[in-house]
Amino acid sequence: MHNDLQEGISDMRNLIVGGIACSCVLAMLSGCLKNTGQPWSTKTESISQSPIGPGRTPMPTVDQVAAVNVPADLHDAAIDVLLQAAESTNGLLRANAIEALHHAPAQLEPVVRLGVVDENRGVRFVAAMTIGTFRMEQLAHLLEPLLSDESLSVQASAIFGLKRCGQRVDPTPLSAMIVSDDPEVRGNAALVLGELGDPSAAPMIRQAVGKGMQRANEARVKMVNLQMAEAMVKLGLESEIEAIRAALFAPPEQGEIVALACMICGRLKDERVVADLIRLARRRGRFQQAAEVRMAAIWALARIDPTRATIDVPMEYSRIEQYQLRAQAALTLGEVADPAALPTLATMLYDPNPLVRVAAASAILQVQQP
């Protein structure tokens, strides 16, 4: 992906694909889109119109919205939105739909089959990672061609998928990817190595930290380093968690780094940062954090200590003009999984912006999981 397209993208769209995909994956996806005409960064002024068109999801009337029953019809409505998004002409929507359908595994196989041959490398990445995450052994043979994909990130995801499905595959290409000068490739290699869980890979990742990526944006380098630290913690190097904790105290102008650190702490279930996350989410006045940070902190609390994660913060942003924040609000509500959020999510399921609709559908499936 071209660097000029990547650098203006808010890594908070990590929240839109919240499970297996890191911020580099989302940057990769957006770089492949051909119809982006407005900035993605939520640090810019209010953006009222999405660069992504409506796809195939029609915008219903107010009466139709009111007719949605909570919860009886809502689950099926969410599935329908995601299946339509999976057929969108937009790669970001297709990838997000696959990721959201992780909460409805019975619906995954058809969209994953299409995803591994998608023209968008980000979609191929998410599809291959999904095969590995769910150990979809019946689809493992579809990953073989991706080992020679033009995208190194996709190659990494194919290695992950095949390994998780018990297939013989050579993982050594990951050792070159982890020292790549391309932040996208390095971040995704770290993600794959961390998920594979082989402790012998930890020293290799540690040696790569602070080396290379000389031409990359400083903020992006910091984010990739955080992703590498997360992978090392997963592989047993507990001391690396200190770098992630320290990033929670980055200055306000580095809000995207703080938000990513929050999410990583949530994924690692780091109980020692609960007080810091509460501070980031709930401080008001001149010490109030940016919306992205506040919601990321609530998202992380929901992973670590659900009793501390309430819906009030994301609800503040559920009707804000910026569609990115509405999408993040929906996904944060899904992570908190409070049924009290369902009426709001039911309305967001018919948001004018398709990314918000997909996020709301994902959240509904989370809240209504058995």
C-alpha positions, -999 to +999 in steps of 0.1 A: +000+000+000+012+035-008+026+053+023+007+085+016-026+066+018-015+048+050-003+078+070-036+097+071-056+067+084-066+065+120-055+033+135-086+034+157-102+016+128-085-014+144-118-013+164-138-019+133-121-052+128-116-059+164-106-096+168-079-110+147-069-079+126-044-054+138-042-017+128-018-025+100-044-048+084-070-020+084-045+004+068-038-023+042-075-027+035-080+010+031-051+014+008-066-011-016-099+009-018-104+028-050-132+051-040-118+068-009-122+105-013-122+119+022-098+115+052-103+086+075-085+100+105-109+109+133-085+136+143-097+157+114-127+179+117-162+164+116-168+141+087-205+137+079-202+116+047-185+083+044-161+076+016-177+042+013-210+040-005-240+021+007-231-012-009-262-034-012-277-026+022-309-005+017-317+023+041-350+014+057-377+038+068-382+050+103-413+027+106-391-002+096-366+007+123-394+009+149-407-025+138-375-043+148-382-063+179-357-065+207-344-092+208-365-116+188-359-102+153-327-084+159-303-113+155-316-123+121-316-086+110-279-084+120-270-115+101-287-102+071-268-069+072-235-088+075-243-112+046-251-083+024-219-065+034-199-096+026-211-091-010-204-054-011-182-039-038-161-024-010-132-044+004-133-029+038-170-038+042-163-074+030-135-078+055-154-064+084-183-086+076-162-117+078-147-106+111-182-098+125-195-132+115-170-147+140-199-142+163-221-163+141-198-192+131-225-211+113-226-184+087-188-183+081-179-210+056-195-194+024-181-160+030-147-173+039-146-194+007-151-163-013-128-143+009-096-163+002-099-155-035-110-119-031-093-093-052-085-072-020-055-085-001-069-073+032-100-095+026-078-125+018-058-118+049-089-118+072-104-149+055-072-169+059-068-158+095-104-169+101-097-204+087-070-207+112-089-191+141-118-215+137-096-244+126-117-249+095-098-279+083-123-285+054-111-252+039-074-256+046-066-266+011-078-232-001-048-216+016-021-234-004-022-209-033-019-180-008+015-192+002+027-175-030+004-146-028+017-112-041+011-098-006+035-109+022+008-102+047-015-127+030+013-153+029+017-148+067-020-154+072-019-185+050+010-199+071-011-193+102-042-209+088-024-240+076-005-244+109-037-241+130-054-266+108-026-291+114-011-290+080+026-291+073+039-257+062+072-240+063+070-210+088+105-197+080+093-168+057+079-152+089+115-146+101+121-123+071+087-106+075+093-096+111+123-075+100+106-060+070+108-023+064+071-023+056+052-016+088+022-035+074+042-067+068+060-065+101+029-058+122+010-087+106+040-110+110+041-102+147+003-108+149+007-143+133+038-152+154+020-143+186-011-162+176+009-193+167+022-194+202+057-208+196+079-194+224+110-199+203+099-170+181+101-145+209+138-137+207+135-132+170+108-106+175+128-089+203+159-086+180+137-068+154+124-041+177+140-007+170+156-018+137+145-009+102+114+010+091+136+041+088+112+058+063+080+050+081+060+076+100+071+077+136+036+070+150+032+040+128+066+027+140+055+030+176+023+012+169+041-017+152+065-019+182+035-022+205+021-050+183+055-067+185+055-063+223+020-079+225+033-108+205+063-113+228+040-112+259+018-139+243+050-159+237+061-157+273+083-126+276+062-110+303+086-081+308+076-067+274+042-057+289+059-027+305+063-010+272+026-014+265+017-001+300+040+029+294+021+038+262-010+044+282+007+076+294+016+090+260+007+127+255-027+136+242-014+142+207-005+105+205-041+094+212-040+067+186-010+051+204-028+053+238-059+038+223-040+009+208-022+003+241-056+002+258-068-025+234-037-046+237-040-045+275-075-057+271-065-085+248-038-095+273-062-092+302-037-071+321-054-065+355-027-041+367-039-014+344-075-013+354-072+019+374-054+036+345-081+025+321-108+039+343-089+072+345-086+073+307-123+065+302-138+087+329-118+119+334-137+150+325-128+187+320-094+196+307-081+161+314-107+144+293-093+121+267-103+119+231-134+099+222-113+071+206-092+067+238-122+068+261-140+041+242-109+020+238-104+021+276-140+009+281-135-018+254-104-030+273-122-029+307-149-052+292-122-077+284-104-075+318-131-067+344-166-065+329-180-051+362-160-019+355-172-015+319-205+004+315-223+016+284-224+053+293-192+063+275-199+046+241-235+057+243-223+094+243-209+088+208-236+066+193-253+095+175-223+117+169-217+132+134-184+114+128-193+079+115-159+065+127-169+073+162-204+058+158-188+026+145-164+025+175-193+032+198-212+002+184-183-021+188-176-010+223-212-016+232-209-051+218-178-058+239-196-046+271-224-068+261-251-051+282-286-059+268-296-024+278-277-012+246-298-033+223-324-006+215-296+018+205-278-009+185-311-017+168-313+019+155-276+019+145-283-012+124-299+012+100-273+040+102-267+059+069-231+047+070-225+010+061-195+007+083-217+017+113-243-008+102-217-036+101-203-026+135-238-025+150-246-059+135-214-073+150-222-058+184-258-072+183-244-107+178-220-103+207-247-090+231-271-118+221-246-147+222-260-177+241 
